[in-house]
Amino acid sequence: MMIRLALLAALVATPAVRGDDWPHWMGPKRDNVWYETGILEKFPEGGPKKLWSFPVAGGYAGPAVVGDLVFVTDYLTKDKVKEGNWDLVEQTGLERVFAVNAKTGKPVWKHEYPVKYKISYPVGPRCTPTVDGDVVYTLGAMGDLYAFNKADGKVIWKKNLKADYDVKNMAVWGYAAHPLVDGPKLVVVAGGEGSQIVALEKATGKELWKAENGNDEGFGYVPPSIIEFAGRRQLLTVAPNAVRSLDPETGKRIWVSPYSANSGSVIMTPVLSGDLLYFGGYQGKNLLLKLDKAKPEAVEVLFKDKKGLGVHAVNVQPFLMDGVMYGHDEGGMFLAVEMATGKRLWKSEEIVGSARGSETSFIVKNGDRFFFFTETGDLVIGKLSKEKYEEIDRAKGIMAATDTAFGRKVVWCQPAFAHKTMFVRNGKELAAFDLSK
């Protein structure tokens, strides 16, 4: 019920970048915070100015922006795309990687390679490009992992995770866990036996370590993330059968907490608040853990799969602020949830306009307010508090909803916010909108 938007979830451990860049999924610090100032308070009449448009084909992968370049991936196919929740659909086509000038929308370079899809919703790639220094990393829906020279698109190295790690149980919605740069390492979810998660030397693609097992329900869609707790760095990884903490230098397990996902659906990145760690997902699943400062290998389950508690995130990473999680539940309702108890403080349909199932808006904080990009193509400015959602302004339908989910048209893409501009794509175009004051 959350389909392809297994495009989402991750945190921390990022290299230094310019404050006005958006170098990978969820922004400079992988926390969905837009740190620029000088951003408009309300939209001009008719909505934000569209600066340029660049033609693309299908995909759910959001863009990345560094300096004067925007990076985006798509999937070009002559086949009619079949969109359905569970069927593994075969499609043939080309996955493509583009570098586009951020100011003009003019193409700079392109790389393409043939791919045969066999996944549900075979629309296109799911993972936002990851830019680190002079290198751009991309991960396609069938496991094609590339390292490109940022300036000219020259291939530095490449791998196919599915083939290289002999993955037997392909995730229904394909590879959707955004890679994580951690110092000299690129950490990826591979999904094989003994290689659920793999650390590669980012300069060469050479394997440094591999750990844990994929399982019969596939390998899930949760991006690896790093937390720091009690003075120790921990790499978090989630598979359909467990939430795990590993030593990021060796892959050795620190702790594990069993989790039983329905249909292999694990998507959101675990959320850390103090010594509490929350994870939730499809069909009412939830898990709240308490970490132990004295014993890093020990975790206590505070609640698990308790009806009516937490947020069961499937399409959008929840946003944590002052001990409260804000985000869309699997049914589409937008919730405010007290992290420490799982108590739901309020709910709202106002942002997207309905809650029939998996309704989506991507949440980014800027100053004391939030920008929400909705699946209907609206861009909304609003405020969130423990008491309520307050809408400030709305620009309706600035991007066309080109894809179909649950019998409705949607645009499911995490935008990039950089250079006082929103960069966003659908199945036909990559566009830039001026959001400067």
Helices and strands as residue ranges (DSSP letters): G 3-5, E 50-55, E 64-66, E 69-76, E 89-101, E 107-119, E 130-132, E 135-139, E 144-149, E 155-160, H 161-164, E 180-182, E 185-192, E 195-201, E 207-211, E 225-229, E 232-239, E 242-246, E 253-258, G 262-264, E 271-273, E 276-281, E 285-291, E 299-304, E 319-321, E 324-328, E 334-338, E 344-348, E 361-366, E 369-374, E 379-384, E 389-395, E 403-405, E 408-410, E 416-418, E 421-425, E 429-434
